[in-house]
Amino acid sequence: MVAVIYSEDYLRHRVPYGHPERPARLTAIVQALQAVSWRDQIHWLRPNPDRPVEAYLRWVHTGDYLARLAALCAKGGGYLDGDTPVGPESDRIARLALQGWLDGVDWVLERGEAALVCARPPGHHALPDNGMGFCIFANAAISALYALNVKGLTRIAIVDWDVHHGNGTQAIVETHPQIAFCSLHQAHFYPGTGYPQERGLYNNVLNIPVPAHSDFRVYANLWEAQVLPFLRQFAPQLLIVSAGYDALASDPLAQINLQPADYGQMTRMLHTLRCPLLFGLEGGYDLDGLAQAVVATLAACQTPGLT
């Protein structure tokens, strides 16, 4: 069994026409998962809108930023930066997304099943004092801190396989010795961070810039040579995946040549670590490829060979 945490309210984060981070991303995923032969093996869960998150937000985000976001949404919306629009309900929906991520931490730790948080807006570019790159709140980083501070774990790993470097996540967790962060991302690409020499204050960061046009043969070698040894040495009690799907060959915003099935392969590699596994949606902008890749990810959490 796997869990999918989803709410139709996530569609209410409105973006201008033509913006890549659109509600159709989620509906494509949901429709694809409802059509798989193993759909009866999926637990569909709704995020808990009554879960208090203000204190958790303030672990990483400044009060000034939270106030500016609330005021901007109250005025009907606007832009946090040139790429990151918000609408009247975006503050509420971004909080509901974080609530879904925290519900996911609870689920995988208590039930031992993998889970996907099928939420938007994404979060891995969000900085303490502003949103950027389509992202509003640092969902993955806050979830890791929640697992440490509330759930009592001592070692959390975050793997970010989005095609863009998770600069916001790294900025928050690189000073925490109990959190390891690994990012594979297209080299010399937005947001211009994620160099190999960025190792974190406790050697707890592994950045792997991948050359443009690389395929899974390149990724598989990097996983075996760098990613898995880094994670095994850290021995996490919880593994959080910033699951972006914009490294697909079909994605319009990047130039990496992965195929949907490759995400199943990477998921199987993560399962060799034998720890609870939480996926949270980040990027991915080709609707069909995104949906197929999510299906491949969750299928790899089921019986071997399931499609």
LUMVEX-355909 format. One line per 8 residues: number of its first residue (from 1); their letters; for each residue x, y negated, z of N, C-alpha, C, O. Coordinates in steps of 0.02 Angstrom, whole numbers, always signed. Example, Ala and Ser with C-alpha at 12.3 -4.5 7.8 and 13.67 -1.06 7.14 Angstrom:
1 = AS = +660,+284,+390,+615,+225,+390,+660,+165,+390,+712,+166,+423 | +642,+112,+354,+684,+53,+357,+645,-2,+394,+670,-57,+402
// end
This chain:
1 = MVAVIYSE = +42,+60,+0,+0,+0,+0,+44,-63,+0,+98,-64,+28 | +18,-114,-32,+48,-180,-29,-7,-230,-14,-66,-217,-27 | +12,-287,+14,-36,-340,+28,-24,-399,-19,+34,-414,-36 | -78,-431,-39,-74,-493,-77,-115,-545,-39,-175,-537,-28 | -82,-599,-20,-114,-653,+16,-131,-707,-34,-87,-736,-65 | -195,-722,-40,-219,-766,-93,-283,-801,-72,-323,-772,-35 | -291,-862,-94,-353,-899,-85,-367,-940,-148,-321,-968,-177 | -429,-943,-168,-447,-985,-225,-434,-1059,-210,-428,-1099,-256
9 = DYLRHRVP = -429,-1076,-147,-412,-1145,-129,-343,-1164,-157,-330,-1223,-169 | -299,-1115,-167,-233,-1131,-195,-239,-1162,-265,-192,-1194,-289 | -295,-1152,-298,-305,-1182,-364,-321,-1256,-359,-320,-1292,-409 | -335,-1281,-299,-357,-1349,-290,-300,-1399,-282,-312,-1459,-275 | -239,-1376,-284,-182,-1421,-290,-179,-1442,-364,-155,-1405,-406 | -203,-1502,-377,-212,-1525,-446,-149,-1559,-473,-116,-1598,-438 | -132,-1543,-535,-76,-1574,-569,-100,-1602,-635,-152,-1579,-660 | -65,-1650,-665,-87,-1679,-728,-88,-1627,-784,-52,-1577,-782
17 = YGHPERPA = -129,-1639,-834,-133,-1594,-891,-64,-1585,-922,-28,-1634,-933 | -46,-1523,-937,+18,-1508,-967,+74,-1494,-918,+128,-1473,-938 | +62,-1506,-854,+114,-1491,-804,+122,-1416,-798,+72,-1380,-795 | +184,-1391,-797,+193,-1318,-797,+168,-1282,-734,+148,-1224,-738 | +168,-1316,-676,+150,-1283,-613,+74,-1290,-605,+51,-1329,-563 | +36,-1253,-644,-35,-1262,-650,-73,-1205,-617,-45,-1152,-606 | -137,-1216,-600,-176,-1164,-566,-180,-1099,-605,-186,-1046,-575 | -178,-1102,-672,-183,-1041,-712,-128,-990,-696,-136,-931,-711
25 = RLTAIVQA = -74,-1012,-667,-21,-965,-647,-50,-913,-599,-37,-853,-606 | -88,-936,-550,-115,-889,-500,-171,-846,-529,-174,-786,-515 | -214,-875,-569,-269,-835,-597,-241,-781,-643,-270,-727,-646 | -186,-795,-678,-156,-743,-721,-130,-685,-679,-139,-627,-698 | -99,-700,-623,-73,-648,-578,-130,-607,-550,-128,-545,-551 | -181,-641,-524,-237,-606,-492,-272,-560,-542,-287,-503,-526 | -284,-585,-602,-318,-544,-652,-276,-483,-670,-303,-428,-679 | -211,-492,-676,-168,-435,-693,-168,-383,-637,-170,-323,-651
33 = LQAVSWRD = -165,-405,-575,-165,-357,-519,-232,-322,-512,-235,-264,-491 | -286,-355,-528,-352,-323,-524,-362,-271,-579,-408,-231,-576 | -319,-272,-630,-326,-226,-686,-280,-165,-682,-287,-120,-723 | -234,-163,-634,-186,-107,-632,-221,-43,-609,-272,-46,-574 | -193,+13,-628,-224,+77,-609,-221,+90,-534,-261,+128,-508 | -174,+58,-499,-165,+67,-427,-196,+9,-387,-174,-4,-331 | -246,-25,-416,-276,-82,-382,-306,-65,-314,-311,-108,-271 | -326,-1,-304,-354,+17,-239,-300,+24,-186,-316,+36,-128
41 = QIHWLRPN = -237,+15,-205,-182,+17,-157,-161,-53,-135,-111,-62,-100 | -199,-104,-155,-184,-173,-138,-231,-197,-83,-292,-193,-90 | -203,-222,-29,-242,-257,+22,-246,-331,+2,-194,-365,-1 | -305,-356,-12,-314,-427,-27,-330,-463,+38,-379,-448,+71 | -288,-510,+55,-295,-547,+118,-303,-621,+103,-275,-647,+55 | -341,-655,+145,-347,-728,+140,-304,-760,+193,-299,-735,+249 | -271,-815,+176,-231,-850,+227,-276,-878,+282,-334,-895,+269 | -249,-882,+341,-287,-907,+399,-282,-983,+401,-230,-1010,+420
49 = PDRPVEAY = -336,-1019,+382,-333,-1092,+380,-332,-1124,+449,-318,-1183,+456 | -346,-1085,+501,-347,-1112,+569,-280,-1104,+605,-272,-1127,+661 | -231,-1073,+572,-165,-1065,+603,-132,-1134,+609,-125,-1169,+559 | -112,-1155,+669,-78,-1220,+677,-9,-1217,+645,+30,-1170,+658 | +8,-1266,+603,+73,-1266,+570,+112,-1331,+580,+169,-1337,+559 | +81,-1380,+613,+114,-1445,+618,+182,-1439,+652,+231,-1468,+629 | +185,-1401,+706,+249,-1395,+742,+301,-1360,+698,+360,-1378,+700 | +280,-1311,+659,+326,-1276,+616,+352,-1321,+560,+411,-1319,+542
57 = LRWVHTGD = +307,-1362,+532,+329,-1410,+481,+382,-1457,+509,+430,-1473,+474 | +374,-1478,+571,+421,-1526,+600,+487,-1494,+620,+534,-1529,+638 | +491,-1427,+617,+556,-1396,+624,+603,-1418,+569,+664,-1423,+579 | +576,-1432,+509,+620,-1446,+452,+604,-1512,+418,+649,-1542,+389 | +542,-1536,+419,+524,-1596,+383,+517,-1655,+430,+493,-1648,+487 | +537,-1714,+406,+535,-1774,+448,+463,-1798,+456,+421,-1788,+412 | +450,-1831,+511,+384,-1860,+522,+368,-1912,+470,+310,-1918,+450 | +418,-1949,+447,+406,-2000,+395,+382,-1967,+331,+336,-1992,+299
65 = YLARLAAL = +413,-1912,+312,+392,-1878,+250,+321,-1852,+257,+280,-1861,+211 | +305,-1820,+312,+238,-1793,+321,+186,-1849,+319,+132,-1840,+292 | +202,-1906,+348,+156,-1963,+347,+148,-1991,+277,+92,-2007,+256 | +203,-1997,+240,+200,-2022,+171,+158,-1976,+127,+118,-1999,+86 | +167,-1911,+135,+129,-1863,+96,+55,-1870,+111,+14,-1872,+65 | +38,-1873,+174,-33,-1879,+193,-63,-1943,+165,-120,-1943,+141 | -25,-1998,+168,-51,-2062,+144,-60,-2061,+68,-109,-2087,+41 | -13,-2030,+33,-17,-2026,-40,-78,-1986,-61,-114,-2006,-107
73 = CAKGGGYL = -89,-1930,-28,-148,-1889,-45,-213,-1926,-27,-262,-1921,-64 | -213,-1962,+29,-273,-1999,+49,-291,-2053,-2,-349,-2072,-8 | -242,-2079,-37,-254,-2129,-89,-277,-2099,-155,-291,-2136,-202 | -280,-2033,-158,-301,-2000,-219,-246,-1964,-256,-259,-1930,-306 | -184,-1971,-232,-129,-1935,-262,-77,-1981,-293,-83,-2042,-292 | -25,-1950,-319,+31,-1986,-349,+89,-1939,-358,+79,-1879,-368 | +150,-1964,-354,+210,-1924,-365,+258,-1930,-306,+273,-1985,-283 | +283,-1872,-283,+336,-1872,-232,+403,-1885,-265,+446,-1920,-236
81 = DGDTPVGP = +413,-1858,-324,+469,-1877,-367,+445,-1870,-438,+385,-1858,-449 | +488,-1878,-487,+466,-1879,-556,+434,-1815,-580,+397,-1816,-630 | +447,-1759,-546,+420,-1694,-566,+364,-1669,-521,+332,-1618,-537 | +351,-1702,-465,+311,-1671,-412,+249,-1712,-397,+249,-1755,-353 | +194,-1698,-434,+132,-1734,-421,+94,-1703,-363,+100,-1644,-348 | +54,-1745,-331,+7,-1721,-281,-61,-1753,-295,-65,-1808,-321 | -113,-1717,-276,-181,-1741,-283,-213,-1752,-215,-179,-1747,-164 | -277,-1767,-214,-311,-1782,-151,-307,-1725,-100,-305,-1739,-40
89 = ESDRIARL = -304,-1663,-122,-305,-1606,-75,-237,-1573,-68,-232,-1521,-34 | -185,-1600,-98,-121,-1565,-100,-90,-1555,-32,-58,-1504,-20 | -98,-1603,+14,-70,-1594,+81,-103,-1535,+114,-68,-1492,+143 | -169,-1531,+111,-205,-1475,+142,-186,-1409,+110,-175,-1359,+144 | -181,-1408,+44,-167,-1345,+9,-94,-1324,+21,-81,-1264,+28 | -49,-1371,+24,+21,-1353,+40,+26,-1323,+110,+65,-1277,+122 | -14,-1349,+157,-15,-1319,+224,-46,-1249,+222,-24,-1204,+257 | -98,-1241,+180,-128,-1175,+174,-78,-1125,+142,-78,-1066,+160
97 = ALQGWLDG = -37,-1150,+96,+16,-1106,+68,+64,-1084,+123,+81,-1025,+127 | +85,-1131,+165,+130,-1112,+220,+95,-1064,+267,+126,-1016,+291 | +32,-1075,+281,-6,-1028,+323,-5,-958,+293,+1,-908,+329 | -11,-954,+227,-8,-889,+194,+60,-857,+202,+65,-796,+213 | +114,-896,+195,+181,-868,+205,+189,-842,+276,+217,-788,+286 | +166,-879,+325,+173,-856,+395,+129,-795,+408,+150,-750,+444 | +70,-793,+379,+29,-733,+384,+67,-674,+353,+63,-617,+378 | +103,-687,+299,+142,-633,+267,+196,-607,+312,+208,-546,+315
105 = VDWVLERG = +230,-652,+349,+281,-629,+397,+249,-583,+449,+274,-529,+464 | +192,-605,+476,+158,-564,+526,+140,-495,+497,+151,-444,+529 | +114,-495,+436,+89,-432,+407,+147,-383,+397,+142,-325,+417 | +201,-405,+365,+254,-357,+349,+288,-332,+412,+311,-274,+414 | +293,-373,+464,+324,-351,+526,+279,-304,+565,+303,-256,+595 | +214,-317,+564,+168,-276,+604,+144,-214,+568,+132,-163,+600 | +139,-218,+502,+111,-162,+464,+163,-121,+427,+150,-64,+407 | +222,-150,+417,+274,-113,+381,+263,-108,+307,+297,-70,+273
113 = EAALVCAR = +214,-145,+280,+200,-145,+208,+229,-208,+177,+231,-261,+209 | +253,-203,+115,+274,-262,+78,+213,-306,+64,+157,-282,+59 | +225,-371,+57,+171,-418,+43,+195,-471,-5,+254,-489,-6 | +149,-496,-45,+160,-553,-90,+115,-610,-68,+55,-601,-61 | +144,-669,-58,+104,-729,-47,+94,-762,-115,+140,-792,-142 | +34,-754,-141,+17,-780,-207,-12,-850,-198,-72,-861,-202 | +33,-898,-186,+13,-965,-165,+48,-1017,-207,+99,-1004,-239 | +20,-1076,-207,+51,-1135,-234,+27,-1194,-192,-26,-1189,-161
121 = PPGHHALP = +64,-1248,-190,+126,-1263,-225,+186,-1222,-198,+184,-1199,-141 | +238,-1215,-239,+298,-1181,-216,+337,-1224,-167,+316,-1279,-149 | +396,-1198,-145,+429,-1234,-91,+505,-1237,-91,+533,-1275,-51 | +540,-1199,-133,+612,-1191,-119,+655,-1252,-136,+713,-1254,-118 | +627,-1302,-171,+663,-1365,-183,+648,-1418,-130,+682,-1469,-127 | +596,-1408,-90,+575,-1460,-43,+630,-1474,+8,+656,-1428,+40 | +647,-1537,+16,+698,-1559,+62,+666,-1583,+128,+605,-1593,+130 | +705,-1591,+180,+676,-1614,+243,+637,-1679,+237,+587,-1689,+271
129 = DNGMGFCI = +660,-1725,+193,+629,-1791,+190,+591,-1805,+126,+571,-1862,+115 | +581,-1755,+83,+542,-1767,+23,+530,-1701,-14,+568,-1653,-7 | +477,-1701,-53,+466,-1646,-100,+504,-1660,-164,+521,-1717,-179 | +517,-1608,-202,+549,-1615,-267,+539,-1551,-306,+523,-1499,-277 | +547,-1555,-372,+545,-1495,-414,+482,-1455,-407,+485,-1393,-405 | +424,-1488,-405,+358,-1457,-398,+342,-1435,-327,+287,-1411,-314 | +390,-1441,-280,+384,-1412,-213,+367,-1465,-161,+389,-1522,-166 | +328,-1445,-111,+306,-1491,-59,+334,-1473,+10,+365,-1515,+42
137 = FANAAISA = +324,-1411,+32,+350,-1389,+97,+398,-1330,+87,+390,-1290,+40 | +447,-1325,+131,+500,-1274,+126,+474,-1208,+155,+494,-1188,+210 | +431,-1174,+118,+396,-1115,+144,+443,-1059,+166,+434,-1031,+220 | +492,-1043,+124,+536,-987,+140,+578,-1002,+202,+585,-960,+246 | +606,-1062,+206,+647,-1080,+263,+606,-1082,+327,+629,-1057,+379 | +547,-1111,+324,+504,-1114,+384,+485,-1043,+405,+482,-1028,+464 | +470,-1000,+357,+453,-931,+373,+510,-895,+408,+499,-857,+455 | +571,-907,+386,+629,-877,+419,+636,-902,+490,+648,-862,+536
145 = LYALNVKG = +628,-967,+500,+632,-995,+568,+576,-969,+612,+585,-958,+672 | +517,-960,+583,+460,-931,+620,+477,-860,+643,+462,-841,+700 | +507,-821,+599,+525,-752,+618,+576,-752,+674,+575,-707,+716 | +620,-801,+675,+670,-806,+729,+638,-831,+794,+645,-800,+846 | +603,-887,+789,+581,-924,+849,+517,-896,+880,+507,-901,+940 | +475,-867,+838,+410,-843,+863,+407,-767,+867,+382,-739,+915 | +434,-734,+816,+430,-661,+813,+489,-626,+848,+487,-566,+858 | +539,-664,+865,+594,-636,+905,+647,-598,+867,+686,-562,+898
153 = LTRIAIVD = +649,-604,+801,+702,-571,+763,+767,-610,+770,+767,-667,+792 | +822,-579,+750,+887,-612,+757,+925,-617,+691,+976,-652,+688 | +902,-583,+639,+937,-586,+574,+885,-585,+518,+851,-535,+507 | +881,-641,+482,+834,-647,+427,+874,-663,+364,+919,-706,+366 | +860,-630,+309,+891,-645,+245,+839,-672,+197,+782,-649,+195 | +859,-720,+158,+818,-748,+104,+854,-736,+38,+912,-757,+30 | +821,-703,-9,+848,-694,-76,+805,-737,-123,+744,-730,-124 | +837,-780,-161,+802,-825,-207,+822,-805,-278,+877,-819,-300
161 = WDVHHGNG = +774,-772,-313,+790,-753,-382,+756,-798,-434,+755,-782,-493 | +728,-854,-411,+704,-905,-457,+763,-927,-501,+821,-925,-479 | +748,-949,-561,+802,-969,-607,+836,-1034,-586,+891,-1049,-609 | +803,-1072,-543,+832,-1133,-516,+857,-1122,-445,+826,-1086,-406 | +913,-1153,-429,+941,-1145,-362,+893,-1172,-309,+863,-1225,-317 | +885,-1134,-255,+842,-1155,-200,+877,-1204,-154,+895,-1188,-97 | +887,-1264,-179,+927,-1314,-143,+895,-1334,-77,+931,-1345,-28 | +829,-1339,-76,+796,-1358,-14,+804,-1305,+40,+819,-1320,+97
169 = TQAIVETH = +794,-1242,+20,+803,-1187,+67,+873,-1187,+95,+884,-1181,+155 | +922,-1192,+51,+992,-1191,+73,+1007,-1248,+121,+1040,-1239,+172 | +982,-1308,+105,+997,-1367,+146,+972,-1356,+217,+1001,-1383,+265 | +918,-1318,+225,+889,-1307,+291,+922,-1250,+328,+933,-1256,+389 | +939,-1196,+294,+961,-1136,+330,+1037,-1127,+333,+1061,-1085,+370 | +1075,-1167,+296,+1147,-1154,+292,+1183,-1166,+358,+1240,-1145,+367 | +1151,-1201,+405,+1181,-1213,+471,+1156,-1164,+523,+1171,-1171,+582 | +1117,-1114,+502,+1089,-1065,+549,+1125,-998,+542,+1118,-965,+491
177 = PQIAFCSL = +1165,-978,+591,+1202,-915,+584,+1158,-853,+581,+1182,-801,+559 | +1095,-858,+602,+1051,-800,+601,+1011,-794,+536,+969,-749,+530 | +1024,-838,+489,+990,-835,+424,+1042,-832,+369,+1087,-873,+365 | +1036,-782,+326,+1078,-776,+267,+1037,-796,+206,+978,-780,+201 | +1069,-830,+159,+1035,-854,+99,+1076,-835,+38,+1135,-849,+34 | +1042,-802,-10,+1074,-782,-72,+1031,-807,-130,+971,-794,-131 | +1062,-842,-177,+1025,-868,-235,+1061,-849,-299,+1121,-861,-308 | +1023,-818,-345,+1046,-808,-414,+1008,-857,-457,+946,-859,-455
185 = HQAHFYPG = +1044,-897,-497,+1011,-950,-534,+1052,-968,-596,+1111,-953,-599 | +1019,-998,-644,+1054,-1016,-706,+1106,-1069,-690,+1093,-1118,-656 | +1166,-1059,-716,+1222,-1104,-703,+1212,-1171,-738,+1182,-1175,-792 | +1237,-1224,-707,+1237,-1292,-736,+1166,-1313,-755,+1154,-1336,-811 | +1120,-1305,-709,+1049,-1314,-723,+1018,-1350,-664,+1050,-1358,-612 | +957,-1372,-672,+920,-1406,-619,+921,-1361,-556,+911,-1301,-561 | +931,-1390,-497,+940,-1461,-480,+1013,-1483,-474,+1026,-1535,-443 | +1059,-1446,-502,+1129,-1466,-501,+1166,-1446,-439,+1219,-1474,-423
193 = TGYPQERG = +1140,-1397,-402,+1172,-1372,-341,+1181,-1297,-348,+1164,-1268,-399 | +1208,-1266,-296,+1214,-1194,-295,+1279,-1168,-324,+1280,-1117,-360 | +1334,-1202,-308,+1400,-1179,-332,+1427,-1124,-287,+1410,-1122,-227 | +1469,-1080,-313,+1495,-1025,-272,+1532,-1048,-209,+1531,-1013,-158 | +1563,-1106,-212,+1601,-1130,-153,+1555,-1155,-97,+1580,-1169,-43 | +1490,-1160,-110,+1443,-1177,-57,+1429,-1112,-18,+1389,-1070,-40 | +1461,-1105,+39,+1458,-1042,+76,+1420,-1046,+141,+1411,-995,+175 | +1398,-1105,+160,+1363,-1112,+224,+1412,-1120,+281,+1471,-1103,+276
201 = LYNNVLNI = +1387,-1146,+337,+1429,-1160,+394,+1458,-1096,+425,+1511,-1098,+456 | +1423,-1040,+416,+1444,-976,+446,+1456,-923,+393,+1449,-863,+406 | +1475,-945,+333,+1486,-898,+277,+1422,-858,+265,+1424,-799,+246 | +1366,-891,+275,+1300,-858,+271,+1262,-875,+208,+1202,-862,+203 | +1297,-905,+159,+1266,-923,+95,+1305,-891,+39,+1366,-893,+38 | +1269,-861,-8,+1299,-832,-68,+1262,-860,-129,+1204,-844,-141 | +1296,-903,-166,+1268,-931,-228,+1301,-897,-288,+1362,-890,-292 | +1258,-876,-334,+1282,-841,-394,+1254,-876,-456,+1199,-859,-478
209 = PVPAHSDF = +1289,-925,-484,+1266,-955,-546,+1275,-905,-604,+1328,-875,-612 | +1222,-897,-643,+1221,-848,-697,+1223,-885,-764,+1184,-932,-773 | +1267,-867,-810,+1270,-903,-874,+1204,-898,-912,+1168,-848,-909 | +1187,-952,-947,+1128,-952,-990,+1130,-893,-1038,+1184,-873,-1061 | +1071,-867,-1054,+1061,-812,-1102,+1083,-744,-1075,+1086,-695,-1112 | +1098,-740,-1010,+1114,-675,-980,+1052,-631,-977,+996,-656,-970 | +1063,-565,-983,+1008,-518,-977,+1018,-476,-914,+1061,-491,-872 | +979,-423,-907,+981,-385,-845,+1046,-346,-836,+1063,-328,-780
217 = RVYANLWE = +1081,-332,-890,+1147,-299,-881,+1192,-342,-838,+1229,-317,-796 | +1191,-407,-850,+1230,-454,-809,+1204,-454,-737,+1243,-450,-690 | +1138,-460,-730,+1108,-462,-663,+1123,-398,-624,+1142,-402,-566 | +1116,-340,-656,+1128,-277,-621,+1199,-274,-593,+1209,-251,-537 | +1247,-296,-632,+1317,-296,-608,+1325,-344,-549,+1361,-328,-501 | +1293,-402,-552,+1298,-450,-498,+1265,-424,-434,+1291,-434,-379 | +1210,-390,-442,+1177,-361,-383,+1221,-309,-350,+1230,-309,-289 | +1250,-265,-389,+1291,-211,-361,+1355,-238,-331,+1378,-214,-279
225 = AQVLPFLR = +1385,-287,-364,+1451,-312,-342,+1447,-363,-287,+1492,-368,-245 | +1393,-403,-285,+1391,-459,-238,+1329,-460,-194,+1335,-465,-133 | +1270,-457,-223,+1209,-467,-185,+1200,-414,-131,+1193,-429,-72 | +1200,-351,-152,+1187,-297,-104,+1242,-291,-51,+1225,-282,+7 | +1306,-297,-68,+1356,-297,-14,+1347,-354,+36,+1355,-344,+97 | +1330,-413,+11,+1318,-471,+56,+1261,-457,+103,+1266,-470,+163 | +1207,-429,+77,+1148,-415,+118,+1161,-357,+166,+1141,-359,+224 | +1195,-306,+142,+1209,-249,+187,+1253,-269,+245,+1243,-247,+301
233 = QFAPQLLI = +1302,-312,+232,+1345,-334,+286,+1306,-374,+338,+1320,-370,+398 | +1258,-413,+315,+1218,-454,+361,+1166,-411,+399,+1149,-427,+456 | +1142,-357,+368,+1095,-310,+398,+1031,-345,+423,+1018,-346,+483 | +992,-374,+378,+933,-412,+400,+879,-367,+429,+872,-309,+412 | +841,-397,+475,+781,-364,+503,+719,-383,+464,+667,-350,+471 | +724,-434,+423,+670,-456,+379,+702,-487,+317,+750,-524,+322 | +674,-470,+260,+699,-497,+197,+643,-536,+163,+590,-508,+147 | +655,-601,+153,+607,-645,+121,+633,-660,+50,+691,-679,+42
241 = VSAGYDAL = +590,-650,+1,+610,-662,-69,+574,-724,-94,+512,-726,-97 | +612,-775,-112,+585,-831,-149,+577,-807,-221,+624,-810,-261 | +517,-783,-235,+505,-745,-297,+482,-791,-353,+423,-799,-366 | +531,-821,-385,+517,-858,-447,+526,-812,-506,+568,-767,-506 | +486,-823,-557,+487,-779,-616,+502,-819,-680,+478,-803,-734 | +542,-872,-672,+560,-914,-729,+627,-895,-760,+652,-930,-804 | +657,-839,-737,+715,-812,-771,+695,-764,-827,+738,-732,-856 | +631,-760,-842,+608,-718,-897,+627,-749,-964,+629,-810,-972
249 = ASDPLAQI = +641,-706,-1012,+658,-730,-1079,+601,-772,-1109,+614,-816,-1149 | +539,-757,-1089,+481,-792,-1117,+468,-859,-1083,+424,-896,-1105 | +504,-875,-1029,+488,-936,-991,+509,-998,-1030,+563,-999,-1059 | +467,-1050,-1031,+483,-1109,-1071,+532,-1157,-1039,+556,-1203,-1072 | +548,-1148,-975,+588,-1198,-939,+661,-1178,-928,+699,-1216,-898 | +681,-1118,-950,+749,-1096,-936,+775,-1051,-992,+740,-1040,-1042 | +837,-1027,-984,+869,-990,-1038,+903,-926,-1012,+959,-911,-1031 | +869,-890,-968,+892,-824,-946,+845,-772,-977,+786,-785,-987
257 = NLQPADYG = +872,-713,-993,+835,-665,-1035,+813,-602,-998,+821,-547,-1024 | +786,-610,-938,+758,-553,-904,+691,-533,-934,+657,-573,-966 | +672,-470,-924,+607,-444,-944,+566,-428,-882,+595,-419,-828 | +500,-425,-887,+459,-411,-827,+482,-350,-788,+484,-352,-726 | +498,-296,-823,+518,-234,-788,+581,-244,-746,+592,-206,-698 | +623,-293,-763,+685,-303,-726,+671,-324,-653,+711,-310,-609 | +615,-356,-642,+597,-375,-573,+580,-314,-531,+591,-313,-471 | +553,-263,-564,+543,-200,-529,+609,-169,-508,+615,-142,-454
265 = QMTRMLHT = +658,-173,-552,+724,-146,-537,+756,-183,-478,+784,-152,-433 | +751,-249,-478,+780,-287,-423,+744,-272,-358,+775,-269,-305 | +679,-263,-361,+641,-245,-301,+663,-178,-274,+670,-170,-213 | +674,-129,-318,+698,-64,-294,+766,-70,-261,+779,-35,-212 | +808,-114,-286,+873,-125,-253,+862,-153,-183,+897,-132,-136 | +816,-199,-175,+803,-227,-109,+776,-174,-61,+790,-176,-1 | +737,-128,-87,+709,-75,-44,+764,-30,-15,+752,+3,+36 | +822,-28,-46,+876,+13,-18,+901,-15,+48,+935,+20,+85
273 = LRCPLLFG = +884,-78,+64,+904,-108,+128,+861,-85,+186,+878,-94,+244 | +803,-56,+169,+759,-26,+219,+740,-74,+275,+750,-60,+334 | +714,-132,+255,+687,-179,+304,+624,-210,+276,+613,-207,+215 | +581,-238,+318,+519,-269,+293,+533,-321,+239,+582,-357,+241 | +487,-324,+191,+499,-362,+130,+439,-407,+116,+383,-382,+106 | +451,-472,+114,+399,-521,+99,+419,-560,+37,+472,-590,+34 | +375,-560,-14,+384,-599,-74,+339,-661,-70,+280,-656,-52 | +366,-719,-88,+326,-779,-92,+337,-812,-159,+394,-822,-180
281 = LEGGYDLD = +283,-829,-194,+288,-854,-262,+322,-922,-263,+306,-967,-224 | +370,-929,-308,+401,-994,-323,+384,-1012,-395,+326,-1029,-410 | +433,-1010,-442,+420,-1030,-511,+397,-973,-555,+381,-918,-531 | +394,-988,-620,+370,-940,-670,+313,-972,-709,+259,-982,-682 | +325,-987,-774,+279,-1032,-809,+253,-1004,-875,+211,-1036,-907 | +275,-946,-896,+243,-910,-951,+191,-864,-919,+210,-818,-882 | +128,-876,-932,+76,-843,-893,+78,-767,-900,+73,-732,-850 | +84,-742,-961,+83,-670,-971,+145,-638,-940,+140,-587,-905
289 = GLAQAVVA = +203,-667,-952,+264,-640,-923,+264,-642,-848,+285,-594,-815 | +240,-697,-820,+235,-704,-748,+192,-649,-719,+211,-616,-670 | +133,-638,-748,+88,-587,-721,+119,-518,-726,+115,-479,-679 | +149,-502,-783,+180,-436,-792,+237,-426,-742,+246,-371,-715 | +276,-478,-730,+333,-472,-684,+310,-462,-612,+341,-424,-575 | +256,-496,-592,+229,-485,-525,+203,-414,-519,+214,-381,-467 | +168,-389,-570,+145,-320,-569,+204,-272,-561,+201,-225,-521 | +258,-284,-598,+317,-241,-592,+347,-244,-523,+370,-193,-496
297 = TLAACQTP = +348,-303,-492,+375,-311,-425,+335,-269,-375,+364,-231,-336 | +270,-276,-376,+229,-241,-327,+224,-167,-342,+218,-126,-296 | +227,-148,-406,+227,-77,-423,+289,-43,-393,+286,+15,-373 | +344,-79,-391,+406,-51,-363,+402,-42,-288,+444,-7,-259 | +352,-73,-256,+341,-63,-185,+295,-4,-171,+282,+13,-113 | +271,+28,-225,+225,+84,-219,+262,+149,-232,+323,+153,-223 | +225,+199,-253,+256,+263,-270,+305,+254,-327,+289,+220,-375 | +365,+283,-324,+413,+278,-378,+382,+298,-444,+348,+349,-450
305 = GLT = +395,+255,-494,+371,+270,-561,+302,+242,-576,+278,+248,-632 | +270,+211,-525,+204,+183,-535,+207,+123,-582,+253,+82,-577 | +159,+118,-628,+157,+61,-673,+87,+33,-676,+74,-15,-712
// end
